[in-house]
């Protein structure tokens, strides 16, 4: 947001430098220790943390793939006990991988050295939402080939028995486990206070053990948005996901209210970056997949019970047209939410309606003409000399000091 790009000259850069003029963040929102990290170093760190998160998802997907290979050693016989044990193992793998990302990604986000707390929380929310949703969807899709009937063929009925059961178990177990961890706070409240606190010998160490934890807005946003996305994606096929989503929202509200009033320290004054990304990007994306997935489960699955996708036919063509039309209308309504007019923000700053502003990219700007040299004492005329004691006054002060 800001004025057009300035053209650098005067022997400096030969390309335009875009100066982004925005509202300055609150002092409590700035991570001052990260100001010395350059943009290229920050980009490299973000790439490294993304690769680590993706490797964790692929590892979990590979383990689930090994578990789902039960039809290779079970044959086509229906061993219900072993099948349930393997499904339970897949559910445990997904929940453990999600909890691992829940713990690991905030640590990796601190390593990325973001400039503000708001940006760091926004990246935590996006990473956790994306990788946990991807982890769950990959696991559910991998059940397609493993869900075979007595005839050795894969169909949607057996997928709902295996993949649908997995989704319900993951959503229920993940929501319960995450909210229990958030409510009890075992890692930063229970263990430091009731186990390590009894061993403290100094007041400083005791104060550290009883220090109030910090609220992570991104962590709480991603929990609701993740289950909201999964409910709208698979809710047409598994309506129980809608009720689980409602129960999760109610439980999350009361847990967060209790923690904010009684557990957390006073949060920093951050901007609306996390809420804006959640409301303008992630929530509408869930609506978009819903208007596509609902006709698919209601029509395509019925017409082609043993195929993932069906070629357009006389019965399916209206469904595909309806899916495309609904997605197009939603995109048209969604587009205005994604635009923040930079002229409005810049105009408010120019009119001094915003008390503080922030200019990003100024260090890369080279003015077209060199700055004039700074004034020196020799450049001042006698009658414009800087105010100060004259030579007679200085000699008088010196003589008075010597006489005293």
C-alpha positions as CSV (number, residue, x, y, z in Angstrom):
1,X,0.0,0.0,0.0
2,X,1.4,3.4,-0.9
3,X,2.5,5.6,-3.7
4,X,3.8,4.4,-7.1
5,X,7.3,3.0,-7.3
6,X,10.1,5.6,-7.1
7,X,12.8,5.5,-9.8
8,X,16.2,5.3,-8.2
9,X,19.1,7.1,-9.8
10,X,22.2,9.2,-9.1
11,X,24.6,6.3,-9.7
12,X,22.6,4.0,-7.4
13,X,20.1,1.3,-8.3
14,X,18.9,1.2,-11.9
15,X,15.5,-0.2,-11.2
16,X,12.4,1.2,-9.5
17,X,12.1,0.8,-5.7
18,X,8.6,0.4,-4.3
19,X,8.1,2.1,-1.0
20,X,5.2,0.6,1.0
21,X,3.6,3.1,3.3
22,X,1.4,1.6,6.0
23,X,0.3,2.1,9.5
24,X,3.2,1.5,11.9
25,X,2.8,-1.4,14.3
26,X,2.4,-1.0,18.0
27,X,5.7,-1.0,19.9
28,X,4.5,-4.1,21.8
29,X,3.9,-5.8,18.4
30,X,7.4,-5.3,17.1
31,X,9.9,-8.1,17.6
32,X,12.9,-5.8,18.0
33,X,15.5,-8.6,18.1
34,X,14.5,-9.6,14.5
35,X,15.1,-6.2,12.9
36,X,18.7,-7.0,12.1
37,X,17.7,-10.1,10.0
38,X,17.6,-9.3,6.2
39,X,14.8,-10.1,3.9
40,X,16.8,-12.7,1.9
41,X,17.8,-14.5,5.1
42,X,14.2,-14.4,6.3
43,X,13.0,-15.9,3.0
44,X,15.6,-18.7,3.2
45,X,14.5,-19.5,6.8
46,X,10.8,-19.6,5.7
47,X,11.7,-22.0,2.9
48,X,13.6,-24.3,5.3
49,X,10.8,-24.4,7.8
50,X,8.3,-25.1,5.0
51,X,10.4,-28.0,3.8
52,X,10.6,-29.5,7.3
53,X,6.9,-29.2,7.8
54,X,6.2,-30.8,4.4
55,X,8.6,-33.7,5.2
56,X,6.7,-34.3,8.4
57,X,3.4,-34.5,6.4
58,X,5.0,-36.9,3.9
59,X,6.4,-39.1,6.7
60,X,2.9,-39.3,8.3
61,X,1.3,-40.0,4.9
62,X,3.9,-42.8,4.2
63,X,3.2,-44.4,7.6
64,X,-0.5,-44.3,6.9
65,X,0.1,-45.8,3.5
66,X,1.9,-48.7,5.1
67,X,-1.0,-49.2,7.5
68,X,-3.6,-48.9,4.7
69,X,-1.8,-51.7,2.8
70,X,-3.8,-54.2,4.8
71,X,-5.5,-55.6,1.8
72,X,-2.1,-56.9,0.5
73,X,-1.7,-59.2,3.5
74,X,-5.3,-59.7,4.5
75,X,-6.4,-60.6,1.0
76,X,-10.1,-60.0,0.4
77,X,-11.2,-61.6,3.6
78,X,-13.0,-59.3,6.0
79,X,-11.1,-59.6,9.3
80,X,-13.0,-57.0,11.3
81,X,-10.8,-57.0,14.4
82,X,-7.5,-56.5,12.5
83,X,-9.2,-53.9,10.2
84,X,-10.3,-51.9,13.3
85,X,-6.8,-52.2,14.8
86,X,-5.2,-50.9,11.6
87,X,-7.8,-48.0,11.4
88,X,-7.0,-47.1,15.0
89,X,-3.3,-47.1,14.2
90,X,-3.9,-44.8,11.2
91,X,-5.9,-42.5,13.5
92,X,-3.2,-42.4,16.1
93,X,-0.5,-41.6,13.4
94,X,-2.6,-38.6,12.2
95,X,-3.3,-37.2,15.6
96,X,0.4,-37.7,16.7
97,X,1.6,-36.0,13.5
98,X,-0.9,-33.1,14.0
99,X,0.2,-32.7,17.7
100,X,3.9,-32.7,16.6
101,X,3.2,-30.0,14.1
102,X,1.2,-28.2,16.8
103,X,4.4,-28.1,18.9
104,X,7.0,-27.8,16.2
105,X,5.6,-25.1,13.9
106,X,5.5,-22.3,16.5
107,X,9.2,-23.0,17.3
108,X,10.1,-22.9,13.6
109,X,8.1,-19.7,13.1
110,X,10.2,-18.0,15.8
111,X,13.3,-19.1,13.8
112,X,11.9,-17.3,10.7
113,X,12.6,-14.0,12.5
114,X,9.4,-12.1,11.5
115,X,9.4,-8.4,12.2
116,X,6.1,-8.3,14.1
117,X,4.2,-10.5,16.4
118,X,1.1,-10.2,14.1
119,X,3.0,-11.5,11.1
120,X,4.5,-14.4,13.2
121,X,1.0,-15.4,14.4
122,X,-0.4,-15.2,10.9
123,X,2.3,-17.6,9.6
124,X,1.7,-20.0,12.5
125,X,-2.0,-20.0,11.6
126,X,-1.4,-20.6,7.9
127,X,1.2,-23.3,8.4
128,X,-0.8,-25.3,10.9
129,X,-4.0,-24.9,9.0
130,X,-2.5,-26.0,5.6
131,X,-0.3,-28.9,6.8
132,X,-2.9,-30.4,9.2
133,X,-5.7,-30.2,6.6
134,X,-3.3,-31.7,4.0
135,X,-2.3,-34.4,6.4
136,X,-5.9,-35.4,7.1
137,X,-7.1,-35.2,3.5
138,X,-4.2,-37.3,2.3
139,X,-4.9,-40.0,4.9
140,X,-8.6,-40.1,3.9
141,X,-7.8,-40.3,0.2
142,X,-5.3,-43.1,0.8
143,X,-8.1,-45.2,2.2
144,X,-9.7,-45.4,-1.2
145,X,-7.5,-48.1,-2.6
146,X,-7.5,-49.9,0.8
147,X,-11.3,-50.0,1.1
148,X,-12.2,-53.1,-0.9
149,X,-15.2,-55.4,-0.6
150,X,-15.4,-59.2,-0.8
151,X,-15.3,-59.0,-4.6
152,X,-11.9,-57.2,-4.5
153,X,-13.3,-53.9,-5.9
154,X,-13.1,-50.5,-4.3
155,X,-16.3,-48.5,-3.9
156,X,-17.7,-45.5,-2.0
157,X,-19.6,-47.6,0.5
158,X,-16.5,-49.3,1.8
159,X,-14.6,-45.9,1.7
160,X,-17.3,-44.4,4.0
161,X,-16.8,-47.3,6.4
162,X,-13.0,-46.9,6.5
163,X,-12.1,-43.3,5.4
164,X,-15.3,-41.8,6.9
165,X,-14.6,-43.5,10.2
166,X,-11.0,-42.3,10.1
167,X,-12.2,-38.7,9.5
168,X,-14.7,-38.8,12.4
169,X,-12.0,-40.3,14.7
170,X,-9.4,-37.7,13.7
171,X,-11.8,-34.7,14.1
172,X,-13.1,-35.9,17.4
173,X,-9.8,-37.0,18.8
174,X,-7.9,-34.0,17.5
175,X,-10.4,-31.5,18.8
176,X,-10.6,-33.2,22.3
177,X,-6.8,-33.5,22.6
178,X,-6.0,-30.0,21.5
179,X,-8.6,-28.4,23.7
180,X,-7.5,-30.5,26.7
181,X,-3.9,-29.4,26.2
182,X,-5.1,-25.8,25.8
183,X,-7.2,-26.0,29.0
184,X,-4.8,-27.8,31.2
185,X,-1.6,-26.2,29.8
186,X,0.7,-29.1,30.8
187,X,3.9,-27.8,29.2
188,X,3.9,-24.2,30.4
189,X,1.7,-24.3,33.5
190,X,1.3,-27.7,35.2
191,X,4.8,-29.1,34.8
192,X,6.7,-25.8,35.6
193,X,4.5,-24.9,38.6
194,X,3.7,-28.2,40.3
195,X,6.8,-30.3,39.4
196,X,9.7,-27.9,38.8
197,X,8.3,-25.1,41.1
198,X,8.7,-27.3,44.2
199,X,12.5,-27.6,43.4
200,X,13.1,-23.9,43.0
201,X,15.6,-22.4,45.4
202,X,15.6,-18.8,44.2
203,X,12.9,-16.2,43.8
204,X,13.9,-15.5,40.2
205,X,13.6,-19.2,39.3
206,X,10.2,-19.4,41.1
207,X,8.9,-16.3,39.2
208,X,9.9,-17.9,35.9
209,X,8.1,-21.1,36.8
210,X,4.9,-19.2,37.7
211,X,5.1,-16.8,34.8
212,X,1.8,-16.6,32.9
213,X,1.8,-18.1,29.5
214,X,1.3,-16.0,26.3
215,X,-1.8,-16.2,24.2
216,X,-1.2,-17.4,20.6
217,X,-3.9,-16.1,18.4
218,X,-2.7,-18.0,15.4
219,X,-2.9,-21.4,17.3
220,X,-6.5,-20.8,18.3
221,X,-7.6,-19.6,14.9
222,X,-6.1,-22.5,13.1
223,X,-7.9,-25.1,15.3
224,X,-11.3,-23.7,14.5
225,X,-10.5,-23.0,10.8
226,X,-9.1,-26.5,10.3
227,X,-12.2,-28.3,11.5
228,X,-14.4,-25.7,9.8
229,X,-12.7,-26.6,6.5
230,X,-13.0,-30.4,7.0
231,X,-16.6,-30.1,8.1
232,X,-17.6,-28.2,4.9
233,X,-15.5,-30.4,2.7
234,X,-16.8,-33.8,3.9
235,X,-20.0,-32.7,5.8
236,X,-22.3,-33.5,2.8
237,X,-21.2,-37.1,3.0
238,X,-20.8,-37.3,6.8
239,X,-23.3,-34.9,8.4
240,X,-22.1,-35.7,11.9
241,X,-19.1,-33.4,11.2
242,X,-21.4,-30.4,11.4
243,X,-22.5,-31.2,14.9
244,X,-18.9,-31.9,15.9
245,X,-17.9,-28.5,14.5
246,X,-20.6,-26.8,16.6
247,X,-19.5,-28.6,19.7
248,X,-15.9,-27.7,19.0
249,X,-16.8,-24.0,18.6
250,X,-18.7,-23.9,21.9
251,X,-15.9,-25.7,23.8
252,X,-13.3,-23.5,22.3
253,X,-15.2,-20.3,23.2
254,X,-15.4,-21.2,26.9
255,X,-11.9,-22.5,27.2
256,X,-10.4,-19.4,25.5
257,X,-12.6,-17.1,27.7
258,X,-11.4,-18.9,30.9
259,X,-7.8,-18.8,29.8
260,X,-7.8,-15.1,28.8
261,X,-9.4,-14.0,32.1
262,X,-7.4,-16.3,34.4
263,X,-4.3,-17.9,32.8
264,X,-2.8,-15.8,30.0
265,X,-0.7,-12.7,30.6
266,X,-1.9,-9.4,29.1
267,X,-1.6,-9.9,25.3
268,X,0.4,-7.5,23.1
269,X,-1.5,-5.0,21.0
270,X,-1.4,-6.5,17.6
271,X,-3.1,-5.5,14.3
272,X,-5.9,-7.3,12.5
273,X,-3.6,-9.3,10.1
274,X,-4.6,-12.7,11.5
275,X,-8.3,-12.0,11.6
276,X,-8.2,-10.5,8.1
277,X,-6.4,-13.6,6.6
278,X,-8.8,-15.9,8.3
279,X,-12.0,-14.0,7.3
280,X,-10.9,-13.0,3.7
281,X,-9.0,-16.1,2.6
282,X,-9.4,-19.3,4.7
283,X,-13.1,-19.1,5.6
284,X,-14.3,-18.4,1.9
285,X,-12.0,-21.1,0.7
286,X,-13.9,-23.6,2.9
287,X,-17.2,-22.3,1.3
288,X,-15.7,-22.8,-2.1
289,X,-14.8,-26.4,-1.6
290,X,-18.3,-27.0,0.0
291,X,-20.2,-25.8,-3.1
292,X,-18.1,-28.2,-5.2
293,X,-18.1,-31.2,-2.8
294,X,-21.8,-31.1,-1.9
295,X,-23.1,-31.8,-5.5
296,X,-20.3,-34.3,-6.0
297,X,-21.3,-36.4,-3.0
298,X,-25.0,-36.1,-3.7
299,X,-24.9,-37.0,-7.4
300,X,-21.6,-38.3,-8.7
301,X,-21.1,-40.8,-5.9
302,X,-24.7,-42.1,-6.5
303,X,-24.2,-42.4,-10.2
304,X,-20.7,-43.9,-10.1
305,X,-20.4,-45.8,-6.8
306,X,-17.1,-47.5,-7.7
307,X,-15.3,-44.6,-9.4
308,X,-13.6,-41.5,-8.1
309,X,-14.7,-39.4,-11.0
310,X,-17.3,-39.9,-13.8
311,X,-17.3,-38.7,-17.3
312,X,-20.1,-36.2,-18.1
313,X,-23.3,-37.9,-19.0
314,X,-26.9,-36.8,-19.4
315,X,-27.5,-37.3,-15.7
316,X,-24.2,-35.8,-14.5
317,X,-23.8,-32.8,-16.9
318,X,-26.3,-30.6,-14.9
319,X,-24.4,-31.4,-11.7
320,X,-21.1,-30.3,-13.2
321,X,-22.6,-27.2,-14.6
322,X,-24.1,-26.4,-11.2
323,X,-20.8,-26.9,-9.5
324,X,-19.0,-24.6,-12.0
325,X,-21.7,-21.9,-11.7
326,X,-21.7,-22.0,-7.9
327,X,-17.9,-21.8,-7.7
328,X,-17.8,-18.9,-10.2
329,X,-20.5,-16.9,-8.3
330,X,-18.6,-17.4,-5.1
331,X,-15.4,-16.3,-6.6
332,X,-17.1,-13.1,-7.9
333,X,-18.4,-12.4,-4.4
334,X,-15.1,-13.3,-2.8
335,X,-13.0,-11.0,-5.0
336,X,-13.8,-7.7,-3.3
337,X,-12.9,-9.1,0.1
338,X,-9.3,-9.7,-1.1
339,X,-8.6,-6.1,-2.1
340,X,-7.4,-3.5,0.4
341,X,-7.4,-0.2,-1.5
342,X,-3.8,1.2,-0.9
343,X,-5.0,4.8,-1.9
344,X,-7.3,4.9,1.1
345,X,-4.7,3.9,3.6
346,X,-2.0,6.2,2.0
347,X,-4.5,9.1,1.9
348,X,-5.2,8.7,5.6
349,X,-1.5,8.8,6.3
350,X,-0.9,11.9,4.1
351,X,-3.8,13.6,5.9
352,X,-2.2,12.7,9.2
353,X,-5.3,10.8,10.4
354,X,-3.0,8.0,11.3
355,X,-0.6,9.1,14.1
356,X,2.3,6.8,13.0
357,X,3.3,5.4,9.7
358,X,5.8,2.8,8.5
359,X,7.8,3.0,5.2
360,X,9.2,-0.3,4.0
361,X,11.9,-0.4,1.4
362,X,13.4,3.0,2.2
363,X,16.8,1.4,2.7
364,X,16.9,0.4,-1.0
365,X,15.9,3.9,-2.3
366,X,18.7,6.1,-3.8
367,X,17.5,9.7,-4.5
368,X,18.0,11.0,-8.1
369,X,20.2,13.7,-6.8
370,X,22.8,13.4,-4.1
371,X,21.9,14.9,-0.7
372,X,23.6,18.3,-0.1
373,X,26.5,18.2,2.3
374,X,25.7,19.0,5.9
375,X,26.4,22.5,7.2
376,X,29.7,23.1,8.9
377,X,31.0,25.9,11.1
378,X,33.0,27.4,8.2
379,X,29.9,27.7,6.0
380,X,28.1,29.9,8.5
381,X,28.5,33.7,8.0
382,X,29.5,35.7,11.0
383,X,26.0,37.0,11.8
384,X,24.6,33.5,11.3
385,X,27.1,31.7,13.5
386,X,25.6,29.2,15.9
387,X,24.7,30.6,19.3
388,X,27.4,30.2,21.9
389,X,29.8,32.1,24.0
390,X,32.1,34.5,22.1
391,X,35.9,34.5,22.4
392,X,35.7,37.6,24.7
393,X,33.2,35.8,26.9
394,X,35.3,32.6,27.0
395,X,38.4,34.6,27.9
396,X,36.5,36.4,30.6
397,X,35.2,33.2,32.1
398,X,38.7,31.7,32.0
399,X,40.3,34.8,33.7
400,X,37.5,34.7,36.3
401,X,38.2,31.1,37.0
402,X,42.0,31.7,37.2
403,X,41.5,34.7,39.6
404,X,39.2,32.7,41.8
